[in-house]
Amino acid sequence: MTAQTTDGTIPPVTDVAGDLESAAGEPVAGEPLADAAPPAGRRCFGDGDPVYERYHDTEWGVRPEPTVDERELLERLALEGFQSGLAWIIVLRKREAFRAAFADFAPDVVAGFGPDDVERLLADPGIVRNRRKIEATIRNAQALVALHAEGGRLWDVLERYRPEPRATPPASYAEVPTDTPESIALAKELKRLGFTFVGPVTTYATMQAVGLVDDHLATCPVRAA
């Protein structure tokens, strides 16, 4: 997930199945960050939408509760991938539908999805119907299962690329990168391990989401909590 634009508006976006949607407060991934910071006391993003506010306040920048099969990390990686080219709020509002469609992101279940499942998912209006992203999620589940079979843990892989904490929090969106040397290196390592659709922007967004970096702005209420 990336930071919001100056005016907090997003033009309508369309997924490959033609589902026209609109959102506010979240830019298309990879677009330049705005220079301005929100007024003091306002969230980095999400003000005005309870779903968005809850995500900002309780999840973004916090390590998910770990599970044995690391489904929480597969979910975060998958949703960040599905966001590519879209607004994060679109994916966030579809989150429960994603969980239902992908068996709560249980890696061993998703890893077994075949062509019929891909077609089922492409016909599901509750999710983002993009064949590449759907197939990437299945492939990433398979890579995660393989990693576990070798005794590895995805969190340990992510942790190796945790950067040093910032000396000072970002004052504005202009100080929040879309990728970093660490996310570039992480993307290469994940691809070596068989993961796909994990470019440096997606990996940096994942690092933000799971708390490997803290990009809440200096004026964000979360920092004062």
Sequence and secondary structure as in RCSB ss.txt:
>XXXX:A:sequence
MTAQTTDGTIPPVTDVAGDLESAAGEPVAGEPLADAAPPAGRRCFGDGDPVYERYHDTEWGVRPEPTVDERELLE
RLALEGFQSGLAWIIVLRKREAFRAAFADFAPDVVAGFGPDDVERLLADPGIVRNRRKIEATIRNAQALVALHAE
GGRLWDVLERYRPEPRATPPASYAEVPTDTPESIALAKELKRLGFTFVGPVTTYATMQAVGLVDDHLATCPVRAA
>XXXX:A:secstr
     SS B   EE TT  EE  BS   TTS   S    TTS SS TT HHHHHHHHHTTTS     TT HHHHH
HHHHHHHHTTS HHHHHHTHHHHHHHTGGG HHHHTT  HHHHHHHHT TTS   HHHHHHHHHHHHHHHHHHHT
T  HHHHHHTT     SS  SSGGGS S  HHHHHHHHHHHHTT  S  HHHHHHHHHHTTSS    TT HHHH 
